[in-house]
């Protein structure tokens, strides 16, 4: 799939509590309204930010630092929604493991580059969006299975670089050392006007089953302020 909306699988309420279901419940459990105690925390945080800005003087550096800190507070306490890419592609695809598998909402499919373990470094996956948005958090899922024993059987990435492209043409790159375990891994960004994200594999780890393909990316999710 190169151009489709993410479709989350429907799970049976009586079925096993998968990592995707636990993650969804964790997201839903976060407060959607600002109760009094939450408003007090935000107010205290903002007050601290403005005091620090005032002490720093009226220099441009202090102003920029204060604005960034305020944005981070807003990112933290504002409800988040998922931003869905309109197009995904990759440097290469192994048959049966297309780029679209990393943005289909399913936990039993993944993108695998058409490369062996020794040549996978430099392979990339990319998502494009139809409108600029503020990227608050990038969430990565890696590995071929939720079960830890099954997870360890497949080769998987251990280090990736993530590059965000903005509407003005600026590039911001961050390196991420991945935890070698199933489940979600979050990366905070706080970057405006994002139009494209590229994830490049830097290092990989062999699995216990040499016949299995590299489980590059199981799912990639992008969040912005509601």
N, CA, C and O of each residue as an XYZ file, in Angstrom:
904
protein
N       0.845     -1.185      0.000
C       0.000      0.000      0.000
C       0.874      1.227      0.000
O       1.780      1.346      0.826
N       0.618      2.145     -0.916
C       1.403      3.371     -1.001
C       0.589      4.599     -0.689
O       1.144      5.679     -0.487
N      -0.724      4.451     -0.646
C      -1.544      5.651     -0.494
C      -2.867      5.241      0.128
O      -3.835      4.971     -0.584
N      -2.913      5.193      1.467
C      -4.144      4.735      2.110
C      -4.189      5.216      3.529
O      -3.162      5.520      4.136
N      -5.398      5.283      4.056
C      -5.574      5.676      5.447
C      -5.281      4.477      6.337
O      -5.483      3.324      5.955
N      -4.795      4.788      7.542
C      -4.505      3.726      8.487
C      -5.808      3.148      9.012
O      -6.666      3.886      9.496
N      -5.957      1.866      8.923
C      -7.153      1.204      9.404
C      -6.788      0.353     10.604
O      -6.080     -0.645     10.473
N      -7.269      0.746     11.769
C      -6.956     -0.004     12.975
C      -7.791     -1.266     13.029
O      -8.997     -1.201     12.788
N      -7.191     -2.434     13.342
C      -7.945     -3.676     13.398
C      -8.944     -3.694     14.542
O      -8.674     -3.145     15.610
N     -10.087     -4.315     14.330
C     -11.103     -4.436     15.368
C     -10.776     -5.644     16.218
O     -10.607     -6.744     15.692
N     -10.685     -5.459     17.514
C     -10.312     -6.550     18.399
C     -11.498     -6.985     19.246
O     -12.338     -6.176     19.638
N     -11.541     -8.252     19.511
C     -12.577     -8.826     20.345
C     -12.348     -8.416     21.788
O     -11.240     -8.561     22.305
N     -13.389     -7.902     22.451
C     -13.247     -7.467     23.840
C     -12.826     -8.605     24.750
O     -12.216     -8.379     25.795
N     -13.150     -9.827     24.358
C     -12.807    -10.966     25.191
C     -11.483    -11.584     24.780
O     -11.062    -12.571     25.382
N     -10.821    -11.041     23.786
C      -9.582    -11.609     23.287
C      -8.399    -11.189     24.136
O      -8.558    -10.448     25.107
N      -7.204    -11.661     23.773
C      -5.997    -11.332     24.535
C      -5.664     -9.855     24.438
O      -5.973     -9.208     23.438
N      -5.038     -9.325     25.471
C      -4.694     -7.909     25.540
C      -3.342     -7.722     24.858
O      -2.299     -7.840     25.501
N      -3.359     -7.430     23.553
C      -2.126     -7.288     22.783
C      -1.456     -5.962     23.102
O      -2.049     -5.078     23.721
N      -0.170     -5.839     22.652
C       0.532     -4.570     22.916
C      -0.154     -3.407     22.243
O      -0.140     -2.296     22.774
N      -0.771     -3.634     21.056
C      -1.471     -2.541     20.382
C      -2.689     -2.118     21.179
O      -2.991     -0.929     21.281
N      -3.405     -3.116     21.758
C      -4.595     -2.786     22.538
C      -4.222     -2.070     23.827
O      -4.908     -1.142     24.255
N      -3.106     -2.519     24.455
C      -2.656     -1.843     25.679
C      -2.251     -0.407     25.377
O      -2.541      0.504     26.153
N      -1.580     -0.209     24.245
C      -1.162      1.138     23.868
C      -2.361      2.035     23.611
O      -2.380      3.194     24.025
N      -3.375      1.487     22.917
C      -4.584      2.257     22.626
C      -5.304      2.630     23.917
O      -5.788      3.753     24.064
N      -5.372      1.676     24.860
C      -6.049      1.964     26.128
C      -5.284      3.003     26.930
O      -5.883      3.835     27.613
N      -3.928      2.952     26.845
C      -3.124      3.963     27.545
C      -3.386      5.349     26.980
O      -3.480      6.327     27.721
N      -3.505      5.424     25.626
C      -3.801      6.714     24.998
C      -5.176      7.213     25.416
O      -5.347      8.388     25.742
N      -6.171      6.299     25.405
C      -7.536      6.699     25.738
C      -7.673      7.073     27.202
O      -8.534      7.874     27.566
N      -6.805      6.482     28.063
C      -6.922      6.725     29.505
C      -6.436      8.109     29.907
O      -6.729      8.574     31.009
N      -5.693      8.773     29.021
C      -5.208     10.106     29.370
C      -6.366     11.090     29.448
O      -7.292     11.008     28.642
N      -6.336     12.021     30.403
C      -7.446     12.978     30.542
C      -7.669     13.771     29.277
O      -6.707     14.230     28.661
N      -8.937     13.947     28.867
C      -9.280     14.721     27.680
C      -9.784     16.123     28.055
O      -9.995     16.964     27.182
N      -9.972     16.364     29.349
C     -10.370     17.694     29.795
C      -9.373     18.148     30.839
O      -8.697     17.332     31.466
N      -9.286     19.458     31.022
C      -8.338     20.007     31.981
C      -9.031     20.169     33.330
O      -9.760     21.139     33.536
N      -8.816     19.247     34.234
C      -9.353     19.373     35.584
C      -8.531     20.411     36.348
O      -7.483     20.855     35.880
N      -9.018     20.786     37.521
C      -8.381     21.857     38.277
C      -6.929     21.554     38.608
O      -6.072     22.431     38.502
N      -6.635     20.280     39.019
C      -5.258     19.958     39.379
C      -4.347     20.033     38.170
O      -3.189     20.430     38.300
N      -4.840     19.661     36.996
C      -4.052     19.724     35.773
C      -3.816     21.177     35.372
O      -2.723     21.527     34.928
N      -4.841     22.031     35.527
C      -4.670     23.450     35.193
C      -3.636     24.099     36.106
O      -2.873     24.967     35.682
N      -3.621     23.662     37.382
C      -2.630     24.221     38.290
C      -1.219     23.848     37.873
O      -0.306     24.668     37.965
N      -1.032     22.601     37.411
C       0.289     22.168     36.957
C       0.733     22.979     35.761
O       1.872     23.442     35.694
N      -0.199     23.151     34.793
C       0.124     23.927     33.597
C       0.441     25.365     33.957
O       1.408     25.940     33.458
N      -0.385     25.951     34.836
C      -0.168     27.338     35.230
C       1.189     27.514     35.898
O       1.907     28.478     35.635
N       1.533     26.547     36.783
C       2.828     26.627     37.460
C       3.973     26.489     36.466
O       4.983     27.185     36.566
N       3.803     25.574     35.497
C       4.843     25.377     34.490
C       5.036     26.633     33.651
O       6.163     27.056     33.395
N       3.920     27.225     33.226
C       4.004     28.443     32.414
C       4.601     29.595     33.192
O       5.377     30.384     32.653
N       4.232     29.694     34.488
C       4.781     30.757     35.321
C       6.294     30.625     35.426
O       7.020     31.616     35.343
N       6.767     29.382     35.610
C       8.203     29.143     35.689
C       8.888     29.525     34.392
O       9.967     30.118     34.391
N       8.244     29.173     33.285
C       8.813     29.501     31.977
C       8.966     31.008     31.809
O      10.005     31.484     31.351
N       7.922     31.761     32.183
C       7.983     33.210     32.003
C       8.997     33.854     32.947
O       9.645     34.834     32.580
N       9.140     33.313     34.161
C      10.130     33.843     35.094
C      11.532     33.636     34.532
O      12.367     34.540     34.559
N      11.778     32.413     34.014
C      13.090     32.132     33.429
C      13.356     33.060     32.255
O      14.470     33.558     32.092
N      12.320     33.295     31.427
C      12.484     34.194     30.289
C      12.796     35.609     30.714
O      13.607     36.292     30.087
N      12.134     36.063     31.811
C      12.350     37.420     32.298
C      13.762     37.590     32.844
O      14.425     38.595     32.588
N      14.217     36.575     33.613
C      15.559     36.650     34.188
C      16.608     36.661     33.087
O      17.649     37.306     33.214
N      16.325     35.943     32.008
C      17.283     35.866     30.910
C      17.430     37.161     30.137
O      18.347     37.293     29.327
N      16.540     38.128     30.371
C      16.631     39.396     29.666
C      15.844     39.374     28.375
O      15.234     38.370     28.008
N      15.874     40.484     27.709
C      15.078     40.646     26.493
C      15.881     40.320     25.252
O      15.629     40.882     24.186
N      16.839     39.429     25.373
C      17.627     39.045     24.198
C      16.817     38.108     23.330
O      15.877     37.469     23.804
N      17.180     38.023     22.049
C      16.459     37.155     21.122
C      16.593     35.694     21.524
O      15.667     34.907     21.332
N      17.748     35.329     22.085
C      17.955     33.942     22.511
C      16.992     33.577     23.623
O      16.410     32.492     23.610
N      16.815     34.478     24.590
C      15.914     34.213     25.706
C      14.478     34.117     25.225
O      13.713     33.275     25.695
N      14.112     34.984     24.284
C      12.745     34.966     23.751
C      12.461     33.653     23.039
O      11.406     33.048     23.229
N      13.424     33.210     22.205
C      13.243     31.956     21.488
C      13.166     30.782     22.454
O      12.353     29.875     22.273
N      14.018     30.800     23.488
C      14.007     29.719     24.471
C      12.699     29.661     25.229
O      12.180     28.578     25.498
N      12.158     30.834     25.579
C      10.887     30.876     26.293
C       9.757     30.360     25.418
O       8.914     29.593     25.884
N       9.728     30.775     24.144
C       8.685     30.313     23.227
C       8.736     28.800     23.051
O       7.699     28.137     23.005
N       9.955     28.255     22.951
C      10.110     26.806     22.789
C       9.596     26.076     24.027
O       8.918     25.053     23.918
N       9.924     26.611     25.208
C       9.487     25.966     26.449
C       7.963     25.993     26.579
O       7.358     25.019     27.027
N       7.347     27.105     26.188
C       5.889     27.204     26.234
C       5.263     26.179     25.293
O       4.276     25.529     25.638
N       5.848     26.040     24.095
C       5.324     25.070     23.129
C       5.418     23.658     23.664
O       4.511     22.854     23.448
N       6.498     23.342     24.360
C       6.655     22.001     24.915
C       5.600     21.728     25.980
O       5.061     20.624     26.058
N       5.304     22.740     26.802
C       4.260     22.581     27.814
C       2.916     22.337     27.134
O       2.149     21.475     27.564
N       2.630     23.086     26.083
C       1.369     22.911     25.362
C       1.300     21.532     24.711
O       0.247     20.894     24.714
N       2.417     21.071     24.155
C       2.455     19.735     23.557
C       2.163     18.664     24.602
O       1.478     17.680     24.322
N       2.677     18.862     25.784
C       2.535     17.858     26.843
C       1.111     17.776     27.366
O       0.634     16.683     27.670
N       0.419     18.909     27.480
C      -0.874     18.912     28.153
C      -2.068     19.065     27.216
O      -3.206     19.105     27.683
N      -1.844     19.149     25.926
C      -2.938     19.230     24.965
C      -3.245     17.840     24.431
O      -2.332     17.049     24.196
N      -4.521     17.537     24.238
C      -4.908     16.241     23.679
C      -4.275     16.051     22.310
O      -4.115     17.003     21.547
N      -3.919     14.807     22.011
C      -3.227     14.495     20.769
C      -4.126     13.688     19.822
O      -4.981     12.918     20.259
N      -3.915     13.883     18.538
C      -4.608     13.100     17.518
C      -3.565     12.572     16.539
O      -2.484     13.143     16.395
N      -3.904     11.483     15.874
C      -2.961     10.875     14.941
C      -3.046     11.539     13.569
O      -4.135     11.802     13.058
N      -1.900     11.800     12.992
C      -1.804     12.353     11.643
C      -1.487     11.199     10.684
O      -0.513     10.472     10.882
N      -2.304     11.038      9.660
C      -2.173      9.891      8.761
C      -1.456     10.308      7.472
O      -1.871     11.272      6.830
N      -0.398      9.608      7.086
C       0.280      9.953      5.827
C      -0.580      9.618      4.616
O      -1.380      8.684      4.650
N      -0.408     10.385      3.552
C      -1.152     10.127      2.320
C      -0.364      9.245      1.362
O      -0.922      8.686      0.418
N       0.938      9.124      1.612
C       1.760      8.284      0.747
C       2.940      7.737      1.534
O       3.569      8.466      2.300
N       3.245      6.451      1.348
C       4.428      5.856      1.953
C       5.200      5.117      0.872
O       4.614      4.539     -0.043
N       6.520      5.144      0.988
C       7.368      4.400      0.060
C       8.667      4.054      0.776
O       8.921      4.534      1.881
N       9.487      3.219      0.142
C      10.726      2.773      0.759
C      11.806      2.621     -0.290
O      11.527      2.566     -1.487
N      13.042      2.553      0.172
C      14.177      2.378     -0.729
C      14.081      1.053     -1.456
O      14.502      0.948     -2.608
N      13.534      0.039     -0.801
C      13.301     -1.267     -1.416
C      12.283     -2.016     -0.568
O      12.042     -1.657      0.584
N      11.690     -3.055     -1.139
C      10.681     -3.848     -0.444
C      10.892     -5.324     -0.743
O      11.033     -5.722     -1.899
N      10.911     -6.119      0.295
C      10.941     -7.567      0.094
C       9.529     -8.028     -0.271
O       8.552     -7.510      0.270
N       9.413     -8.981     -1.169
C       8.114     -9.469     -1.592
C       7.305     -9.949     -0.392
O       7.766    -10.774      0.397
N       6.088     -9.417     -0.268
C       5.223     -9.765      0.849
C       5.370     -8.865      2.057
O       4.622     -8.998      3.025
N       6.343     -7.932      2.012
C       6.584     -7.031      3.148
C       6.730     -5.597      2.635
O       7.812     -5.018      2.732
N       5.651     -5.016      2.089
C       5.728     -3.704      1.437
C       5.845     -2.552      2.429
O       5.636     -2.717      3.631
N       6.182     -1.390      1.897
C       6.295     -0.185      2.736
C       4.987      0.133      3.435
O       4.984      0.584      4.580
N       3.855     -0.103      2.739
C       2.552      0.204      3.322
C       2.217     -0.599      4.558
O       1.332     -0.213      5.322
N       2.910     -1.715      4.775
C       2.635     -2.540      5.955
C       2.996     -1.826      7.252
O       2.492     -2.180      8.318
N       3.872     -0.816      7.165
C       4.258     -0.069      8.368
C       3.293      1.068      8.680
O       3.522      1.830      9.620
N       2.216      1.194      7.905
C       1.225      2.248      8.153
C      -0.183      1.733      7.909
O      -1.057      2.480      7.471
N      -0.404      0.437      8.195
C      -1.721     -0.151      7.945
C      -2.514     -0.413      9.219
O      -3.625     -0.940      9.151
N      -1.962     -0.055     10.383
C      -2.670     -0.235     11.641
C      -2.673     -1.643     12.172
O      -3.301     -1.899     13.199
N      -1.998     -2.572     11.518
C      -1.994     -3.973     11.945
C      -0.680     -4.312     12.646
O       0.373     -3.775     12.304
N      -0.756     -5.210     13.631
C       0.440     -5.580     14.385
C       1.071     -6.887     13.901
O       2.037     -7.364     14.496
N       0.535     -7.465     12.830
C       1.084     -8.720     12.324
C       1.657     -8.565     10.920
O       1.885     -9.558     10.229
N       1.889     -7.330     10.498
C       2.528     -7.048      9.214
C       3.660     -6.052      9.445
O       3.621     -5.266     10.391
N       4.658     -6.090      8.582
C       5.760     -5.136      8.731
C       6.471     -4.941      7.398
O       6.385     -5.772      6.494
N       7.181     -3.806      7.304
C       8.002     -3.529      6.138
C       9.357     -4.186      6.314
O       9.965     -4.100      7.381
N       9.833     -4.848      5.251
C      11.164     -5.428      5.246
C      11.866     -4.991      3.966
O      11.334     -5.201      2.876
N      13.051     -4.389      4.072
C      13.778     -3.996      2.864
C      14.292     -5.226      2.124
O      14.520     -6.277      2.723
N      14.469     -5.081      0.837
C      14.982     -6.183      0.022
C      16.503     -6.200      0.122
O      17.210     -5.902     -0.840
N      16.987     -6.555      1.311
C      18.422     -6.560      1.581
C      18.693     -7.554      2.690
O      17.835     -7.796      3.539
N      19.880     -8.130      2.686
C      20.223     -9.029      3.778
C      20.745     -8.210      4.949
O      20.867     -6.988      4.866
N      21.051     -8.904      6.041
C      21.432     -8.214      7.274
C      22.678     -7.361      7.085
O      22.804     -6.298      7.693
N      23.588     -7.816      6.256
C      24.841     -7.092      6.090
C      24.736     -5.852      5.230
O      25.613     -4.990      5.283
N      23.670     -5.742      4.433
C      23.540     -4.591      3.526
C      22.311     -3.733      3.836
O      21.952     -2.859      3.047
N      21.669     -3.975      4.973
C      20.437     -3.251      5.307
C      20.693     -1.817      5.756
O      19.801     -0.973      5.674
N      21.896     -1.537      6.225
C      22.212     -0.175      6.668
C      22.063      0.792      5.509
O      22.622      0.571      4.435
N      21.314      1.858      5.720
C      21.057      2.844      4.678
C      19.705      2.679      4.011
O      19.243      3.595      3.330
N      19.055      1.532      4.189
C      17.700      1.360      3.670
C      16.755      2.303      4.420
O      16.926      2.528      5.618
N      15.761      2.852      3.720
C      14.894      3.849      4.357
C      13.425      3.623      4.034
O      13.059      2.970      3.057
N      12.602      4.196      4.906
C      11.133      4.199      4.775
C      10.683      5.640      4.909
O      11.217      6.388      5.728
N       9.695      6.038      4.100
C       9.305      7.449      4.069
C       7.789      7.628      4.035
O       7.080      6.886      3.356
N       7.307      8.620      4.773
C       5.885      8.965      4.805
C       5.730     10.424      4.397
O       6.469     11.290      4.866
N       4.757     10.692      3.515
C       4.469     12.048      3.046
C       3.054     12.430      3.445
O       2.152     11.592      3.439
N       2.858     13.713      3.796
C       1.561     14.196      4.273
C       1.022     15.258      3.316
O       1.789     15.968      2.665
N      -0.299     15.356      3.238
C      -0.902     16.301      2.289
C      -0.994     17.717      2.824
O      -1.365     18.631      2.088
N      -0.665     17.915      4.089
C      -0.672     19.261      4.648
C       0.387     19.362      5.741
O       0.677     18.366      6.404
N       0.977     20.553      5.945
C       1.953     20.720      7.027
C       1.259     20.611      8.390
O       0.107     21.019      8.536
N       1.947     20.072      9.365
C       1.378     19.959     10.711
C       2.502     20.001     11.745
O       3.676     19.853     11.407
N       2.129     20.204     13.001
C       3.115     20.206     14.084
C       3.296     18.775     14.577
O       2.375     18.194     15.152
N       4.450     18.221     14.360
C       4.752     16.871     14.839
C       5.149     16.940     16.305
O       6.209     17.467     16.642
N       4.307     16.414     17.168
C       4.617     16.410     18.596
C       5.344     15.135     19.005
O       6.340     15.189     19.727
N       4.846     13.977     18.540
C       5.441     12.700     18.935
C       5.445     11.725     17.765
O       4.462     11.610     17.033
N       6.555     11.031     17.603
C       6.670      9.944     16.633
C       6.728      8.637     17.422
O       7.520      8.502     18.355
N       5.886      7.680     17.041
C       5.828      6.393     17.743
C       6.237      5.287     16.784
O       5.669      5.150     15.701
N       7.234      4.491     17.192
C       7.727      3.384     16.373
C       7.426      2.051     17.044
O       7.537      1.911     18.262
N       7.043      1.075     16.226
C       6.919     -0.306     16.659
C       7.850     -1.125     15.766
O       7.819     -0.981     14.544
N       8.675     -1.981     16.364
C       9.584     -2.799     15.572
C       9.361     -4.271     15.902
O       8.668     -4.616     16.859
N       9.963     -5.120     15.090
C       9.908     -6.556     15.354
C       8.772     -7.248     14.643
O       7.801     -6.620     14.222
N       8.912     -8.570     14.514
C       7.948     -9.357     13.759
C       6.811     -9.894     14.602
O       5.826    -10.380     14.047
N       6.906     -9.826     15.912
C       5.873    -10.421     16.759
C       5.830     -9.736     18.114
O       6.803     -9.124     18.554
N       4.676     -9.852     18.768
C       4.508     -9.295     20.111
C       5.167    -10.172     21.164
O       5.727     -9.670     22.139
N       5.097    -11.482     20.963
C       5.686    -12.415     21.918
C       7.204    -12.238     21.943
O       7.834    -12.269     20.886
N       7.810    -12.054     23.123
C       9.257    -11.803     23.195
C      10.101    -12.889     22.546
O      11.107    -12.581     21.907
N       9.717    -14.154     22.695
C      10.500    -15.240     22.100
C      10.437    -15.186     20.581
O      11.445    -15.382     19.902
N       9.251    -14.918     20.053
C       9.100    -14.788     18.605
C       9.800    -13.534     18.095
O      10.371    -13.528     17.004
N       9.750    -12.492     18.885
C      10.411    -11.235     18.526
C      11.895    -11.451     18.288
O      12.457    -10.915     17.333
N      12.533    -12.231     19.147
C      13.975    -12.437     19.075
C      14.397    -13.337     17.924
O      15.583    -13.395     17.598
N      13.460    -14.037     17.305
C      13.806    -14.941     16.208
C      14.136    -14.199     14.916
O      14.914    -14.691     14.099
N      13.551    -13.023     14.728
C      13.749    -12.272     13.483
C      14.814    -11.196     13.633
O      14.913    -10.581     14.695
N      15.621    -10.949     12.590
C      16.524     -9.798     12.625
C      15.714     -8.511     12.717
O      14.589     -8.450     12.221
N      16.272     -7.491     13.344
C      15.545     -6.226     13.515
C      16.547     -5.086     13.660
O      17.708     -5.316     13.997
N      16.103     -3.863     13.406
C      17.004     -2.711     13.554
C      17.266     -2.399     15.027
O      16.405     -2.615     15.880
N      18.455     -1.892     15.311
C      18.791     -1.454     16.662
C      19.001      0.053     16.737
O      18.835      0.661     17.794
N      19.370      0.651     15.601
C      19.578      2.098     15.540
C      18.997      2.638     14.235
O      19.198      2.060     13.167
N      18.277      3.745     14.337
C      17.726      4.393     13.153
C      17.959      5.894     13.252
O      18.150      6.431     14.344
N      17.942      6.563     12.112
C      17.929      8.028     12.095
C      16.583      8.451     11.510
O      16.093      7.857     10.550
N      16.004      9.477     12.101
C      14.706      9.982     11.662
C      14.882     11.421     11.201
O      15.348     12.269     11.962
N      14.509     11.697      9.957
C      14.634     13.045      9.405
C      13.257     13.599      9.090
O      12.470     12.973      8.380
N      12.973     14.787      9.630
C      11.717     15.476      9.356
C      11.979     16.586      8.345
O      12.912     17.374      8.507
N      11.154     16.645      7.304
C      11.237     17.682      6.279
C      10.107     18.675      6.515
O       8.955     18.270      6.666
N      10.417     19.974      6.549
C       9.396     20.989      6.759
C       8.979     21.618      5.434
O       9.630     21.421      4.407
N       7.898     22.367      5.469
C       7.372     23.025      4.274
C       8.390     23.978      3.661
O       8.419     24.143      2.441
N       9.216     24.601      4.476
C      10.201     25.561      3.974
C      11.461     24.894      3.431
O      12.346     25.568      2.905
N      11.540     23.563      3.560
C      12.702     22.850      3.045
C      13.756     22.537      4.091
O      14.789     21.954      3.762
N      13.523     22.909      5.346
C      14.468     22.598      6.412
C      14.420     21.109      6.742
O      13.380     20.463      6.609
N      15.564     20.576      7.175
C      15.666     19.183      7.583
C      16.124     19.118      9.032
O      17.074     19.797      9.421
N      15.446     18.299      9.828
C      15.843     18.069     11.219
C      15.992     16.567     11.404
O      15.048     15.810     11.177
N      17.186     16.136     11.820
C      17.467     14.706     11.963
C      17.767     14.363     13.417
O      18.493     15.083     14.102
N      17.203     13.259     13.872
C      17.470     12.739     15.207
C      17.837     11.260     15.090
O      17.272     10.527     14.278
N      18.787     10.841     15.913
C      19.175      9.439     15.964
C      18.478      8.763     17.139
O      18.309      9.359     18.203
N      18.079      7.525     16.935
C      17.354      6.795     17.974
C      17.958      5.415     18.144
O      18.036      4.635     17.195
N      18.391      5.117     19.381
C      18.836      3.773     19.745
C      17.621      3.023     20.271
O      17.073      3.378     21.314
N      17.202      1.998     19.558
C      15.956      1.301     19.866
C      16.129      0.285     20.991
O      17.143     -0.409     21.071
N      15.130      0.214     21.849
C      15.096     -0.846     22.852
C      14.822     -2.166     22.145
O      13.928     -2.246     21.302
N      15.583     -3.197     22.483
C      15.440     -4.480     21.794
C      14.309     -5.290     22.416
O      14.538     -6.300     23.081
N      13.094     -4.828     22.188
C      11.915     -5.466     22.755
C      10.680     -5.016     21.981
O      10.675     -3.940     21.384
N       9.627     -5.846     21.991
C       8.394     -5.444     21.305
C       7.699     -4.310     22.055
O       7.957     -4.079     23.236
N       6.816     -3.610     21.351
C       6.087     -2.512     21.974
C       6.430     -1.183     21.348
O       7.274     -1.101     20.456
N       5.767     -0.134     21.825
C       5.961      1.191     21.227
C       7.165      1.902     21.809
O       7.509      1.723     22.977
N       7.803      2.715     20.972
C       8.930      3.539     21.378
C       8.656      4.956     20.890
O       8.512      5.196     19.692
N       8.586      5.893     21.838
C       8.156      7.257     21.544
C       9.342      8.203     21.410
O      10.327      8.097     22.141
N       9.229      9.135     20.459
C      10.242     10.175     20.269
C       9.546     11.531     20.199
O       8.757     11.780     19.288
N       9.840     12.411     21.165
C       9.247     13.750     21.166
C       9.952     14.627     20.137
O      11.175     14.588     20.004
N       9.146     15.435     19.395
C       9.707     16.336     18.395
C       9.380     17.798     18.681
O      10.287     18.585     18.951
N       8.109     18.175     18.628
C       7.764     19.579     18.797
C       8.240     20.417     17.630
O       8.873     21.457     17.818
N       7.929     19.954     16.400
C       8.406     20.620     15.201
C       7.234     21.027     14.314
O       6.368     20.207     14.008
N       7.206     22.294     13.902
C       6.110     22.818     13.081
C       6.333     22.562     11.593
O       7.458     22.353     11.140
N       5.219     22.584     10.840
C       5.216     22.558      9.376
C       5.882     21.318      8.776
O       6.551     21.408      7.747
N       5.701     20.173      9.413
C       6.270     18.928      8.893
C       5.437     18.434      7.706
O       4.208     18.413      7.768
N       6.113     18.040      6.635
C       5.411     17.524      5.454
C       5.889     16.125      5.053
O       5.244     15.447      4.253
N       7.028     15.700      5.619
C       7.564     14.387      5.239
C       8.476     13.872      6.340
O       9.174     14.651      6.989
N       8.472     12.559      6.551
C       9.336     11.912      7.533
C      10.061     10.748      6.854
O       9.440      9.932      6.174
N      11.373     10.681      7.043
C      12.153      9.554      6.535
C      12.845      8.855      7.699
O      13.485      9.503      8.528
N      12.716      7.535      7.757
C      13.364      6.724      8.790
C      14.390      5.834      8.098
O      14.041      5.033      7.231
N      15.650      5.977      8.482
C      16.728      5.232      7.840
C      17.352      4.249      8.833
O      17.660      4.609      9.969
N      17.530      3.017      8.391
C      18.165      1.995      9.225
C      19.669      2.249      9.282
O      20.312      2.434      8.249
N      20.224      2.257     10.493
C      21.662      2.471     10.659
C      22.381      1.191     11.090
O      23.442      0.852     10.566
N      21.776      0.483     12.063
C      22.380     -0.761     12.540
C      21.283     -1.805     12.726
O      20.120     -1.464     12.942
N      21.661     -3.071     12.642
C      20.711     -4.170     12.799
C      21.281     -5.234     13.737
O      22.468     -5.235     14.064
N      20.407     -6.125     14.152
C      20.813     -7.248     15.006
C      20.237     -8.535     14.433
O      19.075     -8.583     14.030
N      21.055     -9.567     14.400
C      20.605    -10.848     13.859
C      19.601    -11.505     14.791
O      19.661    -11.331     16.008
N      18.672    -12.268     14.205
C      17.732    -13.037     14.997
C      18.232    -14.458     15.175
O      19.213    -14.864     14.552
N      17.557    -15.205     16.022
C      17.974    -16.582     16.262
C      17.611    -17.504     15.101
O      18.144    -18.610     15.007
N      16.717    -17.070     14.219
C      16.324    -17.838     13.049
C      16.846    -17.114     11.803
O      16.291    -16.097     11.387
N      17.918    -17.651     11.216
C      18.570    -16.986     10.097
C      17.723    -16.968      8.832
O      18.028    -16.224      7.900
N      16.666    -17.772      8.781
C      15.838    -17.827      7.572
C      14.808    -16.706      7.513
O      14.178    -16.506      6.475
N      14.630    -15.987      8.586
C      13.588    -14.961      8.628
C      14.080    -13.635      8.048
O      15.257    -13.298      8.179
N      13.173    -12.875      7.402
C      13.561    -11.570      6.848
C      13.707    -10.518      7.943
O      13.201    -10.683      9.053
N      14.395     -9.455      7.619
C      14.571     -8.345      8.556
C      13.224     -7.682      8.826
O      12.560     -7.219      7.898
N      12.824     -7.636     10.085
C      11.581     -6.964     10.477
C      11.897     -5.490     10.678
O      12.188     -5.052     11.791
N      11.836     -4.726      9.586
C      12.260     -3.334      9.630
C      11.395     -2.458     10.518
O      11.839     -2.012     11.575
N      10.155     -2.207     10.094
C       9.220     -1.387     10.862
C       7.863     -2.072     10.862
O       7.310     -2.374      9.805
N       7.330     -2.315     12.058
C       6.005     -2.918     12.166
C       4.922     -1.864     11.973
O       3.945     -2.089     11.259
N       5.101     -0.725     12.609
C       4.124      0.364     12.515
C       4.801      1.679     12.890
O       5.640      1.728     13.789
N       4.422      2.736     12.187
C       4.903      4.080     12.495
C       3.683      4.985     12.659
O       2.807      4.994     11.793
N       3.609      5.738     13.744
C       2.467      6.611     14.001
C       2.985      8.026     14.292
O       4.044      8.216     14.889
N       2.196      9.007     13.846
C       2.561     10.415     13.971
C       1.447     11.139     14.718
O       0.271     10.979     14.389
N       1.813     11.933     15.723
C       0.798     12.626     16.524
C       1.009     14.140     16.503
O       2.132     14.636     16.411
N      -0.113     14.849     16.592
C      -0.107     16.301     16.621
C      -1.136     16.767     17.649
O      -1.905     15.965     18.179
N      -1.141     18.064     17.923
C      -2.135     18.604     18.869
C      -3.523     18.502     18.279
O      -3.711     18.651     17.072
N      -4.492     18.247     19.135
C      -5.894     18.161     18.681
C      -6.414     19.547     18.370
O      -7.569     19.699     17.973
